[in-house]
Amino acid sequence: MKIVLVNAPFRTYNGKFLKKDITLEKIKDNLNCKIDYLYKRHLSPFLQEKINLKLHLNKEGFRYGVRAGSRWPWTAPSPHGDSPYPFMLGYSAALLKENGFEVNILDAVVNEFYSCEKFVEKIKKENPDIVIIESAAVTMDIDLWTAKHVSEFAEVALAGPHFTDDIALNLKEENPYIKYFLKGEYIKSSLKMAQTREAGIYDSEIVTDLDSIPFPFRDYEGAEKYYEVTMPTPRPQLQIYASKGCPFKCKFCMWPQTMYKGNVAQRSPEKIAEEIRYNVKKYGYKSIFFDDDTFNIGNERISKLCDYLKEIGLPWTMMGRLDCSPDWLYDKMIESGCVGMRFGVETFNLDCLKRINKGLERVDFQGTLKYLSEKHPDLWLHLTMMKDMPGQTEEIHQKDMKILEDLGFSLHGTCDTHRHFQLSHCVPYKGTQLYKEMIELLGQEFDSQNINLDGNTDTIMSELNKKGLWKKHDQSLL
């Protein structure tokens, strides 16, 4: 039996997804033909201008997105080459293969494949028995369209970290052509589904020992293309987990709450080194990016891993937290080959961090950032900042921007600057504590609102902050 796991195309135009692989030039050519025809019908100049305005297209209408492998699905106005490795697809495929199933992964996003219609044809050519489609809240229209057309020739499983009980039940009732629904982390549940072939909703079964399952599957088209552009190490770049899950309880963060349900699986340094060596030998990777939820957990464990990484000798980078490691360990990371560090900061305002349950272990993290910047000027430092968090005013945001400017950080920046940050927007995803608070504050009608789920654009949180929602809430508690 063959199982194909897919990451469908993710491109929109003016907020709607395009089924065909159509370029701006093709659209304009098509519209120009229509306009020429209408002109020949002797329309007045006034009407001609109206038509031009009505049918005007520009490249700003296109958005290119990231779904599978991203904790924070987002879009950009142009192809970005910044696709994360889809770990859930990879681990699931590896476990299925180990248990005797034929597998493949088709990733339209990393291969910049934009035609939904052609992508369905590509899936059909695989002659699959079951197709697992990883979905996201922001791409549900694309994912359901893809699922419907795939269901004409194969059984379909829809998987998503945002699937709460009510979302899964509603989707099941409204889309009977989807046979299986896999909630949250689906590494184990995908195997159970394949072995039983029982239709229905599968609860998440968390893998608590990553060392006990095979390394993620990478024998597929485009597997060498995954790249973290903020950590521009030599290509191909191996994206790998040293751990899965996060022990912290940030209210807005979806994966730890809905995907892993608070569980953390830390891999042994020996097994991590084994996977790196295996992939370097087989595929020729030239650098490493640890795309953990929080890489630098456990000083002794990370210190031992650094010893192995020094032996391996490849440049490596990571995603972590500023407050989790002492300075000596940061120094050892760099001595062992670490050339770049990504940190989730969100804001420097301690009150805002407290409100989102950031769970700071040390409040001097700004000092740690200054220490790294001054002692290691050649180290790439990339910070993930956030706007519109509960109680985060424009004044607080501007103070954050001033702190970053004083430290020498620029928005996005270049690899030459070594100091850059990205700015995301807070999104109350269903299943998170933040979403539950929204329901408590605004009532059940909030549940039916059309919320923008793209973390790279303004969301409903911006509007709520402007209305002083959190200030009113705090006053009501007095």
N, C-alpha and C positions, 0 to 999 in steps of 0.2 A: 504494500500500500504506500502511495506517495503523498506526502504532505508538503505544501508550499506555503511559506510564511512571507507576508508581503508588507511593504511600506509604500502605500499608494502615492501617486503624484500629489503635490501640494502647491498649486499655483492658483491665484484668484485674479479676477479683473473687476474692479469697482465692487469688491466684497462678494462676488459670486465666482464659483469655480467654473473653469472652462473644460468641457469634455474633450475637445479636440486639441491637438498640438498646433496652436495657431499663433503666429507672431504678430507683432504690432504692424509690421509692413503688410502682411496678408490682410489684416483687418482693414487697414486704410485703403488698400487696393480695392477690396470688395465694396467698401462704402463709396469710394470715388466713382466706381462704375455706376452705382445706384444714383449718385448725385448727377453724373453726366447725363444719365437717362432722363432724370427729372428736369434738368436744364433744357434738354431738347424738347420737353413738353411746354416750353416757353413760360416757365414760372417767373414771376416778378422778382426783381433784385431783392426786395424785402423778404419774400419767402425763401429765396436762395440763401440769404444770410441766416434766416431762422433755421434752415436745414443744416447749414454748416455748424452752427452753434449746438444744435441738438445731437448731431452725429460726431462731434469732435472727440477724437481719441488722443490720449497722450500716455507716455510711458509711466507716468506717476500712478496710473490706474492699476498697474500690475503689482502683485505682491507674491514673493517666493518664500515658502515656509519650511519649517522643520517640525517634525512630529515624533516618530519613533526614536527613542534614545534621549529625548530632550525632557528634562524635568519641567521645563517652562516653554511650551510650544509658542513659536513666534514667527513673524514674517518680516521680510525686508523688501525694499523697492526694486532690487535687482538680484540676479543669481549671486550667491555669496561664498560658495565653496566651504561652508562652515557646518558640515553635517556630522553629528555625533554617531558613534557606533551604536546600533540598536541592541543593547545587551539582552533584553527580554527575548527578542527574536533569536539572537545568537545562542543563548543558553538553552532555550526551548528546543531549537533545531538540533543542538548537540545531544541533548538527553533523548530526544526522539530517535535520532540516528543510532545511539548506543543501544536502544531497545529494539532495533531491527527495522525501523521505518526508513524508507527512502525520503530524503528531504532536500529542499533548496530554499534559498532566500532570494526574493526579487525586491530590490530597493530602488524605487523610482527617484527618491529624493537625492541620494548621493550620486546617482547617475544622471541627474538633471533631465529626467524623462518626464515630459509634461502632459502628454496626451493620455487622458483617462481611457478613451476608447481603445487606443493601441496597447495600452498597458493591460487591459482585460484580454486582448488577443494574445499578448505575451504570456499571460498566466495560462490561458487555454492550451497553448502549445506545450506546456509542461505536462499536460495530461494528468492533473492532480486528482486525488480522491477527496482530499480535504484542503481547503485554503484558509489559513489563519490571517486575518487582517488586523493589524494593530491600529487602533483609532485614537483620536483625541477629541476633546469637547469642541475645539475650534474647527475641526475638519469633519464633523459628523455628516454634513451633507455629502461631501466627497466620498466618505467611507461607506455610507449607506447605498449610494449610487453604485459604487464598485461592488459591494456585496450582492446587490440585487442582480447585476449582470453576471457575476461569477456563479451565482446559484443556479444558473441555467445549465451549467456543465459540471459542477462540483458541489460538495457540501461546504457550507461556509461557517466559520467561527469568527466572531467579532470579539476582540480583546481590547481592554482599555483600563488605564490606571484610575480613570474618573468614574468607573461604573460602580455606583452605589446600588443598593438593593432596588430602590424605586426606579432608577434609570434603567437598570437591566430588565426589570419586569415590564416597564413601559415599552422598551424597544422590542422585547420578545412579542408582546401583544400586537404592536403596530407593524412588525416586520417578520411575518411567519416564514419567509424564505430563508432566514438565518437560523440554522439548526442549533448552533452552540454559542453561548456567551461566556467569556472567560473574564472574571473580575480580578482587578489588581494584578499582582504578580502571577504569571500564568505558566511558569516553568514546569511545575509538577502537574498542574491541572490540564495542561495541553497533552501531556502523556496519558493521564487518566481518560481524557476525552477520546483520544485516538484508540486506546485499548478497549473501551466499552462501547463507543459509538452511540451512547445514550444522549438523546437530545435534551437541551435544557440549559440552566444557568449553573456554572461551576464556580464555587467560592475559591478565593485565593488560598493556596497552600504554600506558606513561606518556606523557602530553602534556608535553613539556619546554619548549614555547613557547606559553604561553597566549595571547599576542598573535596567534598564527596561526590561531586558531579563533574562531568567532562568539561574541558575548556570550551569556550564559545566557538560555534561553527563559523569558519571564515572562508570556506571553499566555494565562493560564488562571485559573480560579476560585480566589480566595484568595491570589493572588500578592502582593497588597498587605498581607497580614496578618502576615507574618513579623516578629517583634519580639524584641529582646533586652531583657528586663525589667530587667536590672541596669544598662542604659544607656538610661534612659527619655527619649530624645530625641523630638521631634515625629513623629507618624505622618503618612503612611506612612514607614517606615524602610527605606531601601535597604540590603540586605545584599549585600556585594560582596567579591571576592577582589582583593587587591593582589599576592598571591603564593599559591602552592600548595606544600604540603610544608614540612618543617622540617629544618634541618641538624643538629639535636641528636639524641641517641641515647637518650632516656629509655626504660628497659627496659619500663615498663608501657604506654607510649603505642602504640596499635594502628595508627593511620592511617599515620604515617611509615614503619612497618615493613611492613605488609601492603598498604596502599593504594598508596603511592608508592614503596616499596622504596628509600627513602633519597634519592630525587630531589627537587630543589627547583626550582620554576619561578617566577622573579620577573618580574612584568609591568613594562613601561615606564611611567613617570609619565604620559607623553602618552596612552597607550592607556587607562589608568585614568581619567584626566580625561574622555576621549572617552566612555567607557561611562557615567560619572556624568551627564554633560550629556545624553546620549541618553535615559537613563531618566527624568531629571527632566523633560525636555520632553515625553516621551510619557506618563508615568504620574503625574507630579506629586509625586514623593518630596520630603519635607521635611527629611530628615536621612540620615546615612550611618553604617553600621556595617561596619568592615573585619573580617570573620570569618576572618582568616588563621590558619594554625597558629601562625605567629610573624610579626606585621606588621612590626616595627621591625628589619628586617635590611638593612644597607647604609646607612650614614649619609648619603652623598651622594645616593643614590636617594631616601630618605625626605625629605631636605631639599628636593629638587626637587619632590617630590610635594606638600609643604606649600605651595609657591608656587602650584601649581594650585588646591589646596583653598582657599586664601585668596581667589583670584579667584572661585571658584564660590560661596563665601559661605554654605554650609550647615553647621550644627553636625555634627560627626562624632566617632565613637568607634572604639576598636580593641581587638584582642586581641594581646598581645605578651609580652615578657620584660623584667624589670626590669634585667637586666645587659647588655642589647644596645645601649643608647644612652647617649651622654654627656648631662649635664644641659642643655647648651645646646640640644641637639636636642629634648629634652622641652619646653623653653621655647618653641621655634619651633613645635612641634606645637600647643601651646595657643594661641599667637598666630595660627595659621592656622585656628582654629575647633574644635580638639579640646576637647570638654567632658567626656570620660570615657575612662578607660583600664582595661582588664582585664588582669591579669597572672597567669600560672601560677606560683605560688610553691611549692605542695605542703607544704613545711616549712622552717623556718629552721635546722634542724639540719644542719650541713655534712656530718657523717658519713653521715646518711641520704641526703642529696642525692648524695653520692659513690657510695653503694651502688646507686642507681638510674640512674647515669650521666647526671645532670642536665647536666653539662658547663658549669659556671658559667664565664663569661668574667671576671666580677668578683665577689669574695666580699663586697663592701660593698653588696650589693643592698638590705640593710635600711636603710642610710644613704640610698640613692636614694629609697626609699619615704618616709622621714622628710622628705627634701628636698621631694618633690612635695607631701606633706601640708601642710607648713608654708608653702611659697611659694605654693601654689595651693589655698587652702582651699575654693574653689568647684568644684574639679575632682572629678568622680565617680571614685572609686577602688574597684575590685572585685577581690578576690583569690580565686583558686581554690586552696583548701587540700585536703589529702588525709590520710586516716587509714589505718593498717594497711599501710603500705609496709614492705618488708623491713627488719627491725631497728628499726622505729619503735615504741618502747614507749609505754605510757600516760603515763609521766612526760615523755617527749619531746613527746607530743601536748599535754599540759597546759601545758608551757612555751611551745609555739606559741600556745596560746590566751591566755596571759598577755601575750605580746608584742603580740598583736593588740589586746587590751584596753587596754594602755598606749598604743598608737598611735591609739586611738579607733575601732577597727573593731568592728562588731557582726555577728553571724551573720545573713545575708540582709539585715537592715536595711531602711531605706526610702530613697526618693530624697531625703528631706530631710536625712538624715544625711551623705550623700556618701561615707561610709566603710563598706564592708560586705564580707563574704566568704561564700563557700559552702564546704561541707565534703563532699567526695566520699570514697568508699571504694575502695581499691585492688582491681583485678580482674585476675587473670592470664589475659587473653584468649589464645586459641590463635593461634599465629603470632608472638607477641611473645617477646622475649628472656626476659622474666620467666616466661612459661609454660615455656620450655625449661629454665630453672633449676629450676622445680618438678618437672619430670620427672626431672632429674638428682638432686635431693635426695630425692624421695619414691618414685621408680620409676614404671614404666608404669601401675601401678594408679591413679595420680593422673589419668591420661588419661580414665578411665571414671567418675570421681566426678561427682556431680551438683552442679556449681559454680554458685552464684548469680552471675549476670552483670549484675545491676542495680547500677550504680555509686552509687546513692543509698541503699543499704541495706547492712547488714553482709554481708561476703563471707567466703570461706574464709580469707582472709589474716588476719582478726582472730583466728581460732582458732589459726592457725599461729604468730602472734606470741606469743599467750598461752602456748603450749607451748614457747616459746624456741627455735624451729627455727633461726633465724639465728644465735643465740648458740652453739648446738651445732655449726652448720656452721663458724663461725669457729674454734672450738676444735679442730675436726678438721683444720684447715689448719695449725695450729701445729706 
